[in-house]
């Protein structure tokens, strides 16, 4: 199994989750700008979308998109998903929200004119605000147990903070708490990230 990643991009959420799940996998570094794979070869020959993450199984099947990969990880490590009859669907609900309502706004934010940025920033902050209440009450998104949704929000919140977005105090505490997890430190070590900088989101 291979995880295609790019340092500083959202694929680190999947990397962290897979380490938490104790899955065995190889890392394949991708240059997002040239679409080349470290060691040679075109990434678009593997994933025509051209962006990370992508998870290739031993039989050659490919899974893309953070929400799908993180849900797959949770299926293989049930302790990383919320409990209860609706647990799996609550997880999909959260992953969909993070992907479509927060994550996908950042590439737009980077591409618009300076005059348009304040409106998008307010939209992004409003959506982070929808999660602030639960983080003020609990350690993680689904209570006291870490889930596969947490590294995704962690990556987004840390990146937003580095960009100067005035997130609520609970997000700073949340990011600081997750940064201490061994899986985060190990993922950063493997990806050659010495400290957060220039987030691409």
Secondary structure as UniProt FT lines:
FT   STRAND          2..5
FT   TURN            7..8
FT   HELIX           11..20
FT   TURN            21..22
FT   STRAND          26..31
FT   TURN            32..35
FT   STRAND          36..37
FT   TURN            38..39
FT   HELIX           43..45
FT   TURN            48..49
FT   STRAND          54..56
FT   TURN            58..59
FT   STRAND          62..64
FT   HELIX           66..76
FT   HELIX           78..80
FT   TURN            85..86
FT   HELIX           87..97
FT   HELIX           98..103
FT   HELIX           104..111
FT   HELIX           114..137
FT   TURN            141..142
FT   HELIX           148..162
FT   TURN            163..164
FT   HELIX           169..179
FT   HELIX           182..191
//
